[in-house]
């Protein structure tokens, strides 16, 4: 039986439009998993769910520096999964239970939910495929939601701060996981919507792109052509109900 603990981390911009509180409440409704939520809040406004706020600041800070600090302060191996959330997405009901039920069934060590067609989408490969439960892939995007199983913690964590905003990690990670025969996947049956804020609204695109290229010049990575193809596609069953999950890998 899998460990039933899940760590949720995220960064919320309290002075900008966000769905942080609804995300927190939706995640807390899980029936099958014990969730610990530890968010960092940037801004002057105070979020009403203070029990989920691990730290706060008034000034912007690079996302993955914040996340590394949060995970360094917990007993990470005690958690079966780590989720990283942005604050501007919408999750469907029973998200954690339904999502991890599929992840457990398919044995994905790194995964993400597909994006709805109404979302902002940078890589159209991650858009939801209707009628599909999930896909084993060579690519899992660094946001707005990323899920890491504890089998991949020693390989992917702490996050490489040569990519402090995360750009480029999603092309480097496949080379690490493939060497250990660990699977990656996109969950189409439990998509999220990312339509509140246009990406790259609150940071500099050119600077982040330049830093990504410098990072990729230093590490092994896969090409776009290799990244955006599915290894195996699983059709959606007639129905799915949240239930206690077991993991076999």
C-alpha positions as CSV (number, residue, x, y, z in Angstrom):
1,X,0.0,0.0,0.0
2,X,1.3,3.4,-0.9
3,X,2.1,6.0,1.6
4,X,-1.0,8.2,1.8
5,X,0.7,11.6,2.3
6,X,0.9,14.3,-0.3
7,X,2.8,17.5,-0.1
8,X,1.4,20.5,-2.1
9,X,3.6,23.5,-2.7
10,X,2.8,26.6,-4.6
11,X,3.4,30.3,-5.1
12,X,0.4,32.7,-4.9
13,X,0.4,36.3,-6.0
14,X,-2.0,37.8,-3.6
15,X,-2.1,41.3,-5.2
16,X,-3.0,39.8,-8.6
17,X,-6.1,37.9,-9.9
18,X,-5.7,34.4,-8.6
19,X,-7.7,31.2,-7.7
20,X,-5.5,30.3,-4.7
21,X,-8.2,29.9,-2.2
22,X,-10.4,27.8,-4.4
23,X,-7.4,25.6,-5.2
24,X,-6.6,25.2,-1.6
25,X,-10.2,24.3,-0.7
26,X,-10.5,21.9,-3.6
27,X,-7.3,20.1,-2.7
28,X,-8.3,19.9,1.0
29,X,-11.4,17.9,0.0
30,X,-9.4,14.8,-0.8
31,X,-10.9,11.7,0.7
32,X,-8.0,9.3,0.0
33,X,-4.9,11.2,0.7
34,X,-3.5,13.2,3.6
35,X,-2.5,16.5,2.2
36,X,-0.1,19.1,3.6
37,X,-0.3,22.4,1.8
38,X,2.6,24.8,2.1
39,X,2.2,27.9,-0.1
40,X,4.4,31.0,-0.4
41,X,2.4,34.2,-0.8
42,X,3.9,37.3,-2.5
43,X,2.1,40.6,-2.0
44,X,0.4,42.8,0.5
45,X,-3.0,41.2,0.5
46,X,-3.5,38.4,3.0
47,X,-5.1,35.1,1.9
48,X,-7.9,33.9,4.1
49,X,-6.5,30.3,4.3
50,X,-3.6,31.2,6.5
51,X,-3.3,27.6,7.7
52,X,-1.9,26.7,4.2
53,X,0.6,29.6,4.0
54,X,4.1,28.5,4.9
55,X,5.8,31.8,4.2
56,X,5.2,35.2,2.6
57,X,7.1,38.2,1.2
58,X,6.4,41.6,-0.3
59,X,9.0,41.3,-3.1
60,X,9.1,39.0,-6.1
61,X,11.5,36.0,-5.8
62,X,12.3,33.3,-8.4
63,X,9.8,30.5,-8.1
64,X,12.1,27.5,-7.8
65,X,14.3,29.2,-5.1
66,X,11.1,29.5,-3.1
67,X,10.1,25.9,-3.7
68,X,13.5,24.6,-2.8
69,X,13.3,26.5,0.5
70,X,9.9,25.0,1.2
71,X,10.8,21.4,0.5
72,X,14.1,21.8,2.5
73,X,12.0,22.4,5.6
74,X,9.9,19.2,5.5
75,X,10.6,15.5,5.7
76,X,10.2,15.1,2.0
77,X,10.7,11.2,1.9
78,X,7.6,10.8,4.1
79,X,5.4,12.1,1.2
80,X,4.4,9.7,-1.6
81,X,3.8,12.6,-4.0
82,X,4.8,16.3,-4.3
83,X,2.6,18.6,-6.2
84,X,3.7,22.1,-7.5
85,X,0.9,24.5,-8.2
86,X,0.5,27.9,-9.7
87,X,-2.3,30.0,-8.3
88,X,-4.1,30.9,-11.5
89,X,-5.7,27.6,-12.5
90,X,-9.0,25.9,-11.9
91,X,-9.2,22.2,-10.8
92,X,-12.2,19.9,-11.2
93,X,-14.0,18.3,-8.3
94,X,-12.2,15.4,-6.6
95,X,-9.0,16.4,-8.4
96,X,-6.4,14.8,-6.2
97,X,-8.3,11.5,-5.7
98,X,-9.2,11.1,-9.4
99,X,-5.8,12.3,-10.7
100,X,-3.7,10.1,-8.4
101,X,-5.9,7.1,-9.1
102,X,-4.8,7.3,-12.7
103,X,-1.2,8.1,-11.9
104,X,-1.0,5.1,-9.5
105,X,-2.6,2.8,-12.1
106,X,-0.1,3.9,-14.8
107,X,3.0,4.1,-12.6
108,X,4.0,7.7,-13.6
109,X,6.9,9.1,-11.6
110,X,6.4,12.5,-13.1
111,X,3.1,13.8,-14.5
112,X,0.9,16.7,-15.2
113,X,-2.8,17.2,-15.9
114,X,-3.7,18.1,-19.5
115,X,-5.0,21.6,-20.1
116,X,-8.6,22.3,-21.2
117,X,-9.0,23.8,-24.7
118,X,-10.1,27.1,-23.1
119,X,-6.7,27.5,-21.5
120,X,-3.6,29.4,-22.4
121,X,-1.3,26.8,-23.8
122,X,2.4,27.2,-24.6
123,X,2.9,23.6,-26.0
124,X,-0.2,22.3,-27.7
125,X,1.0,18.8,-27.0
126,X,-0.4,19.2,-23.4
127,X,-3.9,20.1,-24.5
128,X,-6.5,17.6,-23.4
129,X,-7.2,14.8,-25.8
130,X,-10.9,13.9,-25.6
131,X,-11.7,10.3,-24.9
132,X,-8.2,9.6,-23.6
133,X,-7.4,8.7,-20.0
134,X,-3.7,9.4,-20.0
135,X,-0.6,9.3,-22.2
136,X,2.9,8.0,-21.4
137,X,5.1,10.8,-22.8
138,X,8.7,12.1,-22.9
139,X,7.5,15.5,-21.8
140,X,5.9,16.9,-18.7
141,X,5.6,20.7,-18.5
142,X,7.1,22.6,-15.5
143,X,3.7,24.2,-14.8
144,X,1.1,25.2,-14.0
145,X,0.7,21.9,-12.2
146,X,3.5,19.3,-11.8
147,X,3.3,16.0,-9.8
148,X,6.4,14.1,-8.7
149,X,6.4,10.6,-7.2
150,X,8.9,9.9,-4.4
151,X,10.8,7.5,-6.7
152,X,12.0,10.6,-8.6
153,X,12.8,12.9,-5.6
154,X,16.5,12.0,-5.6
155,X,16.7,12.6,-9.3
156,X,14.8,15.9,-9.7
157,X,15.1,17.6,-6.3
158,X,16.1,20.0,-5.2
159,X,15.2,21.9,-8.3
160,X,18.2,23.0,-10.4
161,X,18.6,26.7,-9.9
162,X,20.4,27.2,-13.1
163,X,16.8,27.3,-14.3
164,X,15.3,29.4,-11.5
165,X,12.0,30.0,-13.2
166,X,11.8,26.3,-14.3
167,X,12.1,27.0,-18.0
168,X,14.1,24.2,-19.6
169,X,13.8,21.7,-16.8
170,X,11.0,19.9,-18.7
171,X,13.4,19.2,-21.6
172,X,16.2,18.1,-19.2
173,X,14.1,15.9,-16.9
174,X,13.3,13.2,-19.5
175,X,17.0,12.4,-20.0
176,X,17.3,11.8,-16.2
177,X,14.2,9.7,-15.8
178,X,14.8,7.6,-18.9
179,X,18.1,6.5,-17.6
180,X,16.3,5.1,-14.5
181,X,13.4,3.6,-16.6
182,X,10.9,5.8,-14.8
183,X,7.7,6.8,-16.6
184,X,6.2,10.2,-17.3
185,X,2.7,11.0,-18.4
186,X,-0.1,13.5,-19.0
187,X,-3.5,12.9,-17.4
188,X,-6.1,13.8,-19.9
189,X,-9.2,12.7,-18.0
190,X,-8.6,15.1,-15.1
191,X,-7.6,18.4,-16.9
192,X,-7.1,21.8,-15.4
193,X,-8.1,25.2,-16.8
194,X,-5.4,27.9,-17.1
195,X,-7.2,30.9,-18.4
196,X,-7.2,33.6,-15.6
197,X,-3.8,35.2,-16.4
198,X,-1.9,35.2,-19.6
199,X,1.5,33.5,-19.1
200,X,4.6,35.6,-18.7
201,X,2.5,38.5,-17.6
202,X,4.5,39.3,-14.5
203,X,8.1,38.5,-15.5
204,X,10.4,39.2,-18.5
205,X,10.0,36.8,-21.4
206,X,13.3,37.6,-23.1
207,X,15.4,37.3,-20.0
208,X,13.8,34.0,-19.0
209,X,14.1,32.6,-22.5
210,X,17.8,33.6,-22.6
211,X,18.5,31.9,-19.2
212,X,16.7,28.8,-20.4
213,X,19.0,28.6,-23.5
214,X,22.1,28.9,-21.3
215,X,20.8,26.2,-19.0
216,X,20.1,23.8,-21.9
217,X,23.5,24.5,-23.3
218,X,24.9,23.0,-20.1
219,X,22.8,19.9,-19.6
220,X,21.6,16.9,-21.7
221,X,18.1,17.5,-23.0
222,X,15.7,16.2,-25.6
223,X,14.6,18.1,-28.7
224,X,11.1,19.5,-29.3
225,X,10.5,16.8,-32.0
226,X,11.3,14.0,-29.5
227,X,9.4,15.7,-26.7
228,X,6.1,16.1,-28.4
229,X,5.2,12.5,-29.1
230,X,3.3,9.9,-27.0
231,X,4.9,6.6,-26.1
232,X,1.6,4.9,-25.2
233,X,-2.0,6.2,-25.1
234,X,-4.7,4.8,-22.8
235,X,-8.3,5.2,-23.7
236,X,-10.7,6.6,-21.2
237,X,-12.9,4.0,-19.4
238,X,-16.7,4.5,-19.3
239,X,-16.5,6.0,-15.8
240,X,-14.0,6.7,-13.0
241,X,-14.7,7.0,-9.3
242,X,-12.3,8.1,-6.7
243,X,-11.2,5.2,-4.6
244,X,-8.3,4.1,-2.4
245,X,-5.2,3.5,-4.6
246,X,-2.4,1.0,-4.7
247,X,0.9,1.5,-6.6
248,X,2.7,-1.3,-8.4
249,X,5.9,-0.4,-10.3
